[in-house]
């Protein structure tokens, strides 16, 4: 059957109907996932078209997936972070949603306090056990959308649920019907989709979901979950690992519109960010992230990373305020006691700090040579240097100018007598066996001494 596509305005074949393949034994893709070997990337040289949606956005799972891997957040911490998310996402809601647990009184208190703020974005959603009682709870709380788990791979269906594919599909569909009966919009988390039989289970199941949705008159959101971080962004990769193939397939064979399609990835193989960007490029409007990437095992897609991916792909921050990223990092570190690795992009203590003297020399001439962008303007984080045995006179001069706000004619160069005296002192410290970087307090004290009190903080 030929049909004029509303996306491409071309006649396209529309007779691809995939039926559930109720296999007697689980398909575990042992040629790819051998378990005693590194997972393999197989290519089949099939390409799918890039198809960036008109609108793309970020959703947040910090209070759900993120909370599962650290000490539970207090109600105050959740409310504080929620307000920061709203400011970061800006007036157009580029950070569109965030999801909450509702299991305990503390969970519900945090959710209700955030709702009472009256902020339009991020919209509050939930994640629940798929029971009638929980659906009623969500409805009573005034929440429009909730996530439910619908594990997609045979690893989960056969090994964890102890079901056949048809049993799992019937169970999932009956659960979704209960959500519709309660008047709640379901967000179906297709767990472990990168190890699932895409045409034998995923597509027939999602087709059935879309039919149920149409009958109920309630939309259903599809979250493609790369639970183990196995997805790869390369073109021409074979399913089930192909991120472009998964996103294209859910749209082309199951008719999932972009605004109902979301990617949720993990970082086990360092591909979380590139996979999320790929999902955007190939048709998913939403990418699900967590602040600082905190989540199961190696973590989720870092939300702050996708803020900059968005700006890179769209050419604009579209109202987002990235200086809030610095506030979020400081809040996690100081208020919550979370240890952020110092080299973490955008939020780590040293992400825009250089130790090498030759780099500091370049930064003195023009900061742009060794800084990724104007971090002072965009993140409220000026570029800096650490003083170590390799910093040299240029590094010391740069540090003094930055920390004492010396600009123009007042700025010191590497031949200034104060810089020379400081370098001699630094060299002596390390010649006498010091192995650690010099602290700001040590440097400030010595500068005050050597300048005769003319420079002090």
N, C-alpha and C positions, 0 to 999 in steps of 0.2 A: 504494500500500500504506500502510495506517495502522499506526502503532506508538505505544505508550505511552512517552513520553519519560521517562527517568529523571531528567532535569534539571528539567523543568517539570511532570511528572506530568499532562500533557495528551496527547491523541491528536494526532499530527502526521503529515503526509505524509512518507513516507520513500522516495519513488521518484525522487529527483533523482540521476541518474547521468550524469556528464559524461565523455565519451570524449575521448581525446587528439585534438586537431585538428592534423594534420600539414601545416601550411600551406607552400606552395612558397616564399614570401618572408617575411622577418621582419616581425612587427608591432611597430613602433617607437613607436606613439602620437604621431605627428608633430603632431597637433593640440594635444596637451598639452606634449610635449617637442620643441619646434622647434629647439633648440640655439642658434639666433641670437637667441632671445628668452628672457625669464624664464619658467620652467615655469608653466603655468596650472593653476588648481584648478577642475575641472569638477564640477558638482552634478547628481545625478539624483533627488534627493529621496526616496531609499529609506532607511528607517531600520532599524536592527537593535537588538535589546534589549541593554541593559547587563546584564552577567552576571559580577560580581566573584566569583572562585573563593573557596572557603572558606579556602584557604591560598595566600599569595603570598610570593615571595621574590626575592632578588637573586642573580645570578651574576656572576662577575668574569672579565674577559678582559685584565687588565693585563699578564700575562706572555705573552700571545699578540698580540692586536691592538695593545695599548698599546706593547709592545716594538718593534713594527714601525716606529714613527714617531719613536723617540728612540735614543740610543746604547744598545746592549744592556746589560741589567742584569747585574751580577756575581752569582755564586751566593749570596754573603752578602746582597746587597741583596734578592734574591728571597726568601730564607729569612726575613729580618727583616720584610719586608712581608707575607709569608704569615702570620706570627705575629700581626701587627697586624690583618690581615683577620679572623682567628679571634676575636680579642678584640672587635673592632668588631661582628661578627655575633652575638655572644652565645651562650648555651648552647643556644638553640633553632635555631641555624643559619639565621637570616634571610639571611645571606650564605651561600648553600647550596653553591656550587661555584666553582672557579677552574680555568682551563685552561692547560696548559703545552705548549710545543713539545717534541719529543723527537728533533730532528734531530742535535744535536751532543752530545758528551760533557758539555759544560757544562750543556746543557739537562737531560740525564738526571741529572747530579749534583745539580742544584737540586731536581728532582722527587723524587729518592730521599731527599735530606736533609729535605725537607718531609714526606714520607711517614713518615720515621723519628721525627718529632715525636709521632706518634700522636694527632694532633688529629682529632676527628670532623668538624668543619666548619672551613673549606669543603672539601668533597670535591674531591680532585684528579682532573681529567679531562685529556684531551689533544686536540690538533688535529694531524692527520697528512695526509700524502699518501695517497691511497686506493690502497695497494698491499698485496699479501699480506704482504710483508716488514714493513711498518709495523704492520699489524694484529697480527702475531705479536709484534712488539716491545712493543706496548701490553699484550698479554696477558701476556707474560713479566715486564713491570714490575709487574703486579698491579693495573693500572688497569681499572676497570669500564666506563668510557664514553669514547668519543672522537668528536670532531667531524670531519666530512668535508664537502667542498665539493660542492654540487649546484646549480650556477647555474641560475636559473629564467627569466631574461628572454631574449628573442630577441637582445638586444644581445650577450649572452654566448654563447648557443647557436650562433647563426649567425655572428657576427662574430669571437668569440674561439676557440670550440671548432671552428668550421667544420663543424658537424653539422646535421642536421635535428632536429626535436623528437623524433621516434621514436628516432633514433640516440642522442641524448642521454639519453632516458629509459631505453633498454635498457642503456646504459653505466652510468648511475647505479644502476639496480636490480641489475646484476651486481656492482657494488662493494659495495652493502649486503649482498648474499648472502655475499660474502667475509667481511664483518665478522661476520655471524651464524655462518658456518662456523668462525671463529676464537673464537667465544664472547664477542664484544665487543658491547656495546650501542652502536649508532651514533647520533650526533646530526647530523642532516642540516641543513646550513646552506643554506637556500634564498636564495642570493645574488641581490640586485637584485630582490626580490619586488615592489617598488613600480613597476617597469616591466615586469612579467611579465603574460602573458595568463592571468588567474586561472582562468577556466573552461575555456580551451582547452589549458592545460598544467599549472598548479599543482595544481588539484583532481584531475584524473586521475592525476597522478604521485603525489600524497600518498595517494590511495586505494590505489594499487598498493603503496606503502610499508607502509600499514597492513595490507594482506592478507599481505604477506611477513612482517611482524612477528608476526601471529597464527599463521602456519604455523610460524615458527621458535620461538615461545614466548619471544621476547626483545623487550622494548619498544623503540620507536624514538622519539627525541625530535625534534621539528620546531622548528627555529629560523628564524623569519621575519626575514630580514635586509634592513633598509632601508639598503642599501649606500651610496646617494648622498644620504640625508637627504630624499628626496622625499615621505615619508609626511606626511599631515595628520590632525589629530585631530578635525576638525569632523564633526558628524553630517550625513547626506544628501550626502556627497561621493561621487563615482563612483569605482569601481575603475579603475586599480590603485593610486591614491594613498590610498585610505581605510583608515586603521588600524583603525577599528571593523569595516569590511567584511571586511578580511583575516582578523582574528581570528575573527569570527563565521563566516565562510565555511569556515575550516579546521576549526572545530568542527562546524558544521551539515552541511556537505556531505562532509567527509572523516572525521568521527568522531574527531578528535584530542582526547583528554581534556586538561583544563586543565593537569594536572601534567606533561604531555608537550609543552606548548606554551610557546615562549619567544620574546621579542622582542629583536632586536638592532638598534639604531638609530645613525645618525650625525647630526651637528649642523650640517650644511651650511646649513640654513635656520633655525637657532636653535630647532628644534622637538624636539630629542632628548628632553628631560625630559617635555614634555607628551605626546609620542607614547608614551613608555614608560608613563606613568601611564594613558593611554587603553588601552593593551594590557592592563594589569591590570584596568581597569574592565570591559572587554568579554570577558574570559575567559582570558587567558594567566596562568599562575601565575608564570612567570619573566620577569625583564627582565635583559638582559645588559649589564654596565656595565664601566667601567674607572676606576681611581683617578685623580682630578683630571680625568677625561674625556679622558685622553691616548689618542690613536689616530689613524688615518688622516685626513689633511687637517684638517678642523675638529674632529676628535675623536669619541669615543664618548659615550654617556650617562654623565655623571659619577656615579660610585658614591655619593659623599657626598650628592649631591642626592636620590638615590632613598631613602637612609636617612630623610631628612626627608619625602619624599613618602609613604613607608610610614607613618611616624608620623602624618602628617596624615590619611591615609585610614583608618587603623585606630584612631586615637585613643591609640596606645601605641607605645613603642619595642620592646616585647616582648623585653626583655633586651639589646638592642643598647646599646653604650657609645659614644656619639657623641664623647666626649672623645678617643677614639683618632683621630678625623678630624684633630684639631689635631696629634697626633703624626705622622700620615702626612704632612701638609703640611710640617711642620718637617723630616721625614726627607728628603723629596724636595728641599727647598730646601738644607738644610745638608749632608747626606750624599751626595746625588746631583748637586748643583749645578744642579737644575732651576729655571728662572726662572718662578715663579708670578706671573702678572699681579696687581698689588696689589689690584685691585677684585674678584677672583674670589670669589664667594659661599662662605662658611664657611672657606675656607683662605687667601684672600688677606690680605696684611699689613694692608690698610686696609678690609676688608669691613665692620667695625663701628666705623670711625673717622670722625668728622665734623670738617670744617674750619670750617664756618660758625658764627660767633659766636652767631647767633640759635638755632641748633640746640643748641649747647653750653649756652646759657642754659636751654633746656627740659630738657636732660638733668640739669642741676644740680637742677632742681625735682623731676624724676622721670625716671629713666633710661628707663622704659618708653615715654615719649613718642617717642623717636627710636631705639630699639633694637628689633630684630625679635623677640627673645625674650631670656631671661636667658642671654646668651652666656657669662657667667662660669660658671654652673652647668652648662649643657648642653654647651658646647664647651671649657670651661676657657679662655675668651678674654674677659676683661672689655672692655666698651665703652670706647672712648678717643676722644681728639681729637688733631688735629695743630695745632700752633701756626703760624699764618701771619698775614698782614696783615689777614685778615678774622675772626680768632678772637675778638678783643675780650676784655674783662675776664672775662666768663663762661667763655670757653674756657680761659683761663689758670688760673682758679680750679679748673675741673673737672679740668684736666690735673694740677695740683699735688695735689689731693685723691686722684685715682686712683693716681698714681705714688708718693705718699708714704703711701698707705693711711690718710688722714685721714677719720675718720667722726664722726658725731654732733657734739658740742660742739667737737671738735678741727678739724672741717672749716672751710675758709676760704670766705667768700663773696666776691663780686666787688668789694666795697668795702674789703676788708682791705688795710692798708698795703703788705704784701708783694705782693699782686696788683696794686695800683696802680703800685708801682715797677717790677714786671715788665712791665706793659703799656707804661709810658713807654719802657722799654728796647727792647721789641719794636717799638713804633711808630718809634723812632729807627732801628733796623736797616733797616726797609723804606723809611723816608724817605731813607736814604743809598744806596738803589739795590739792596738785596737783593731777590732774586726767588725764592729757594728757601725751603722750610719750615725751621724751626729744628730741629736734631737734639736728641734726648734729652740727649746729653752737654752740649751748649751750655746748654740750659735748666737742667740740674742744677747746672752750674758757677756760673751766674748766681744761681740761688736760694740756693746755699750762701753766695755773697758777700753778697747783699742781706739774708739772714736772720742774718748774723753767725755762721754755722756752726750755727745752731739746727736747720736742716733740711739733711740731707745723706743721700745714698744709700750 
